[in-house]
């Protein structure tokens, strides 16, 4: 822990200077981050694939998306400028001040994107960052630390710590650490929120999801089925905002399932370093075993096999599809791998009820040509994001976050700059 405290102190020291650096000067460094990401796109992508096994084409896309986000934050207006308020007093203004050292605890599924999604706006707001990356992605963590250094950030503004769960808890309790952001599972969210709560520290939690993907009887079935397979199986099925529960109107159920299976078959597991590969093995063997356990539990509770989940080697699968109803306990769990659940709904009202019958509330997708029906779901879904007739994909210009057990707090867009800043109200006269 001694070494960690030394780095925490250095980060706290760096904050005292960094917080006074002009917003535009901070943005210039973010432009460098964007440029360096693209210059090193291939080696970074190879590293991602080596560490967590995703197909290289998807790792390349992850780096490109991260660079786009860096450019966005490098060019936004300063939303943290002092705001004057017309109260009638000579002075009445709101200042936005960075908090200090912020801890990011990050997952392995998008090893660059998730870290940068948290870290770039956090340092732009004038904070410094310490990172605990997923254990299997420590080399990515090192590479990101070097990226910040090469982009010109002063020492201590971004520090990668290789620490255990217990050390994360101790760090949160340290008075020099001001807040924490976790992207990860519900279990990790509960553990981190508990310690943050005990120490009265703010936290942002971006947790798991079991997103509904709703197809109504007037939808373009071919497109919906193609998108459904792509949404479920991107990143080896290990995406928080993947469609995981496919809720299909009974009138088009058979047609959709037939088409869904045709699309599903296109996803065969291959070497992740091959540019043509669209599906590779999962990130860790224990995760693959966990998915197989969930599959067996689902079957025990009456799920019907539409396509069996078949193990191929230690982490690979032939993707599976199950038909289920709401009373199967599996429908309340997140399936973080290549296994989808399909529900049949009698009508729109029942489809919405199934969609909301979940402990999670992250994103969603609805396929219909009817504006009114689209609106019914947009208003009724208890989620953070809705996509109409397309796969949900986060967009750096739009706020992103979950509801219910998917967490709380906002990432992306200008809104996230307020997550780790304090408002200071100043009134009176001089
Ligand atoms: P995870 O097991 O919860 O791990 C996430 C991070 O938390 C890792 O760095 C992990 O470290 C650390 N961690 C886990 N338990 C901890 C504890 N008790 N105390 C301190 N640190 C702890 O999640 P994952 O398997 O990496 O990622 C998959 C999960 O993340 C899924 O549920 C997915 O839906 C969710 N996710 C959510 C979003 C979103 O934006 N909402 C985005 C991506 C992923 P170790 O690696 O050392 O265990």
Boltz pocket constraint, residues with backbone or C-beta under 6 A from the ligand:
constraints:
  - pocket:
      binder: B
      contacts: [[A, 105], [A, 106], [A, 107], [A, 108], [A, 109], [A, 114], [A, 132], [A, 133], [A, 134], [A, 135], [A, 136], [A, 163], [A, 164], [A, 165], [A, 166], [A, 168], [A, 169], [A, 183], [A, 184], [A, 185], [A, 186], [A, 187], [A, 188], [A, 189], [A, 191], [A, 192], [A, 205], [A, 206], [A, 207], [A, 208], [A, 209], [A, 239], [A, 240], [A, 241], [A, 334], [A, 336], [A, 362], [A, 402], [A, 406]]
      max_distance: 6.0
